[in-house]
Amino acid sequence: MEENTVINQVVEQIKAQFKDDSSGHDWFHIDRVRRTAKKIATIEQADVYVTELGALLHDIADHKFVENPDEAALTSTAQILSALNVPQKTIEAVQHIVLNCSFKGGVEANKMKSLEGKIVQDADKLDAIGAIGIARTFAFGGKFGAILFDPNIGPMDHKDLASYQKNRSHTINHFHEKLLKLKDLMHTKTAQKMALKRHQFMEDYLIEFHHEWNAEIN
């Protein structure tokens, strides 16, 4: 099967699976990650086809939504791609991306080895910061019942994934526990450059948020 045909088939499956998500992990998030990853892959001279497939499938085994995410990453990826007669070598390359893409609290060693996987990680992180990242953060917090802000509860320094998953705090803490760290976790020079503006946008937003929270008169 031709690569474009495979991509189109995967797009239709992922659209159907994620079209009703309201946590910020919907089809439009996946499509933004895909488009960003393709652009970075072209600049960084990576395999665009593997990168695009990895981006399209990167959330099918997210630990926030799936039990046994490692198993799901391997089986779901293989089922989708083998049904489209994708070569085993390509399937394994995409499995590696899906298996290792998630942030996982930023406390586990990054096991991503391939350039294509690092690009998908970068694109996914870029969609978690900046204006889109702010919107997605509040969508996620609202979906899972997090309060907006409590000045009496400071951010936590999570030591492991279990702590990160269990101790969900108010939404503003999520900026400090995850989002503001992402700029320094980008792999590629292209993503590092893109992250600077988005990171600064979040910094400015938080300053304004606290001004308004404290009823300050400018």
Phi, psi and omega per residue, in radians:
M1 nan 2.379 -3.122
E2 -1.149 2.653 -3.060
E3 -1.044 -0.745 -3.140
N4 -1.088 -0.639 3.121
T5 -1.172 -0.734 3.091
V6 -1.044 -0.838 -3.136
I7 -1.008 -0.817 -3.115
N8 -1.092 -0.674 3.117
Q9 -1.164 -0.736 3.122
V10 -1.147 -0.709 3.103
V11 -0.977 -0.816 -3.110
E12 -1.099 -0.697 3.126
Q13 -1.159 -0.763 -3.102
I14 -1.229 -0.677 3.060
K15 -0.980 -0.821 -3.108
A16 -1.123 -0.645 -3.083
Q17 -1.295 -0.606 -2.979
F18 -1.956 0.092 -3.012
K19 -1.106 -0.482 -3.070
D20 -1.780 0.118 -3.134
D21 -1.161 2.415 3.127
S22 -2.159 0.328 -3.101
S23 -1.745 0.053 -3.048
G24 1.628 0.073 3.117
H25 -2.023 0.701 -3.082
D26 -1.489 -3.071 3.138
W27 -1.029 -0.656 -3.082
F28 -1.167 -0.602 3.015
H29 -1.075 -0.845 -3.122
I30 -1.061 -0.720 -3.133
D31 -1.179 -0.658 3.074
R32 -1.111 -0.757 3.108
V33 -1.065 -0.753 3.127
R34 -1.041 -0.866 -3.078
R35 -1.149 -0.700 3.101
T36 -1.155 -0.762 -3.125
A37 -1.091 -0.700 3.125
K38 -1.094 -0.720 3.133
K39 -1.150 -0.752 3.121
I40 -1.141 -0.726 -3.126
A41 -1.057 -0.676 3.113
T42 -1.124 -0.782 -3.136
I43 -1.164 -0.714 -3.063
E44 -1.526 0.039 3.089
Q45 1.038 0.822 3.071
A46 -1.730 3.068 3.087
D47 -1.336 1.876 -3.042
V48 -1.176 -0.622 -3.118
Y49 -1.126 -0.869 3.116
V50 -1.107 -0.706 3.119
T51 -1.061 -0.794 -3.107
E52 -1.146 -0.746 3.096
L53 -1.094 -0.744 3.116
G54 -1.079 -0.705 3.122
A55 -1.151 -0.734 -3.135
L56 -1.115 -0.576 -3.044
L57 -1.795 0.061 -2.930
H58 -1.132 -0.378 -3.094
D59 -1.806 0.080 -3.070
I60 -1.243 -0.248 -3.138
A61 -2.318 0.609 -3.128
D62 -1.144 2.301 -3.073
H63 -1.108 -0.318 3.136
K64 -1.280 -0.346 -3.016
F65 -2.200 -0.243 -2.981
V66 -2.179 2.328 2.994
E67 -1.332 2.565 -3.115
N68 0.907 1.041 -3.031
P69 -1.084 -0.579 -3.139
D70 -1.123 -0.782 3.110
E71 -1.123 -0.731 -3.134
A72 -1.116 -0.659 3.138
A73 -1.049 -0.746 -3.102
L74 -1.285 -0.835 -3.038
T75 -1.275 -0.777 -3.102
S76 -1.138 -0.750 3.121
T77 -1.082 -0.797 -3.132
A78 -1.108 -0.730 -3.118
Q79 -1.101 -0.799 -3.101
I80 -1.155 -0.830 -3.014
L81 -1.389 -0.628 3.124
S82 -1.160 -0.570 3.092
A83 -1.138 -0.346 3.123
L84 -1.786 0.208 3.090
N85 1.063 0.604 3.057
V86 -1.296 2.380 -3.138
P87 -1.001 2.558 -3.081
Q88 -1.018 -0.659 -3.140
K89 -1.070 -0.702 3.112
T90 -1.210 -0.721 3.105
I91 -1.010 -0.792 -3.123
E92 -1.133 -0.636 3.107
A93 -1.137 -0.690 3.133
V94 -1.280 -0.666 3.080
Q95 -1.008 -0.725 3.126
H96 -1.042 -0.697 3.130
I97 -1.157 -0.882 -3.086
V98 -1.104 -0.667 -3.104
L99 -1.152 -0.546 -2.968
N100 -2.038 0.140 -2.997
C101 -1.311 -0.623 -2.954
S102 -1.125 2.587 3.137
F103 -1.117 -0.710 3.108
K104 0.909 0.751 3.073
G105 1.352 -0.057 -3.126
G106 1.188 0.276 -3.063
V107 -1.917 -0.159 3.109
E108 -1.752 2.556 3.135
A109 -1.043 2.394 3.139
N110 -1.295 2.084 -3.072
K111 -1.747 0.098 -3.120
M112 -1.226 2.165 -3.072
K113 -1.853 -0.634 -3.013
S114 -1.432 2.638 3.070
L115 -1.082 -0.705 -3.140
E116 -1.075 -0.720 3.111
G117 -1.151 -0.703 3.119
K118 -1.124 -0.607 3.108
I119 -1.185 -0.740 3.096
V120 -1.108 -0.732 3.066
Q121 -1.024 -0.783 3.130
D122 -1.056 -0.809 -3.117
A123 -1.115 -0.677 3.109
D124 -1.147 -0.735 3.111
K125 -1.165 -0.676 3.119
L126 -1.076 -0.577 3.129
D127 -1.353 -0.129 3.112
A128 -1.675 -0.057 -3.120
I129 -2.214 3.048 -3.104
G130 1.319 -2.836 -3.089
A131 -1.080 -0.788 3.111
I132 -1.109 -0.737 -3.135
G133 -1.056 -0.707 3.103
I134 -1.089 -0.812 3.139
A135 -1.068 -0.756 -3.129
R136 -1.160 -0.610 -3.134
T137 -1.096 -0.766 3.136
F138 -1.291 -0.533 3.042
A139 -1.112 -0.772 -3.136
F140 -1.143 -0.785 3.130
G141 -1.059 -0.762 3.117
G142 -1.131 -0.686 -3.136
K143 -1.044 -0.675 -3.042
F144 -1.871 0.294 2.961
G145 1.356 0.357 3.106
A146 -1.336 2.434 3.057
I147 -1.272 2.819 -3.086
L148 -1.144 -0.950 -3.054
F149 -2.859 2.527 2.998
D150 -2.446 1.919 -3.074
P151 -1.119 -0.210 -3.140
N152 -1.560 -0.077 -3.128
I153 -2.060 1.921 -3.126
G154 -1.514 2.912 3.116
P155 -1.167 2.681 3.139
M156 -1.842 2.622 3.028
D157 -1.737 1.627 -3.037
H158 -1.248 2.358 -3.098
K159 -1.663 -0.351 3.140
D160 -2.683 2.990 -3.089
L161 -1.111 -0.661 -3.129
A162 -1.054 -0.728 3.108
S163 -1.125 -0.736 -3.138
Y164 -1.086 -0.718 -3.105
Q165 -1.289 -0.637 -3.021
K166 -1.403 -0.732 -2.985
N167 -1.688 1.111 3.080
R168 -1.294 2.212 -3.057
S169 -1.869 -2.810 3.082
H170 -1.282 2.881 -2.958
T171 -1.158 -0.648 -3.139
I172 -1.088 -0.594 3.096
N173 -1.091 -0.478 -3.133
H174 -1.071 -0.542 3.080
F175 -1.064 -0.771 -3.064
H176 -1.387 -0.560 -3.100
E177 -1.416 -0.385 -3.111
K178 -2.405 -1.076 -2.859
L179 -1.078 -0.702 -3.115
L180 -1.281 -0.160 3.092
K181 -1.545 -0.308 -2.940
L182 -1.205 -0.555 -3.136
K183 -0.945 -0.688 -3.072
D184 -1.511 0.034 3.137
L185 -1.871 0.073 3.122
M186 -1.208 2.455 -3.109
H187 -1.514 -0.828 -2.974
T188 -1.633 2.668 3.111
K189 -1.101 -0.611 3.127
T190 -1.073 -0.826 -3.131
A191 -1.206 -0.644 3.115
Q192 -1.027 -0.720 3.120
K193 -1.188 -0.752 -3.141
M194 -1.114 -0.592 -3.052
A195 -1.226 -0.436 -3.040
L196 -1.039 -0.868 -3.114
K197 -1.149 -0.724 -3.113
R198 -1.177 -0.674 3.101
H199 -1.098 -0.793 -3.128
Q200 -1.108 -0.617 3.100
F201 -1.054 -0.722 3.113
M202 -1.177 -0.720 3.104
E203 -1.025 -0.799 3.136
D204 -1.130 -0.688 3.126
Y205 -1.069 -0.783 -3.109
L206 -1.141 -0.644 3.071
I207 -1.062 -0.828 3.141
E208 -1.144 -0.684 3.122
F209 -0.998 -0.834 -3.094
H210 -1.235 -0.571 3.027
H211 -1.019 -0.840 -3.095
E212 -1.248 -0.660 3.113
W213 -1.042 -0.682 -3.101
N214 -1.523 0.129 3.112
A215 0.949 0.717 3.133
E216 -1.345 2.532 3.088
I217 -1.806 1.985 -3.086
N218 -1.332 nan nan
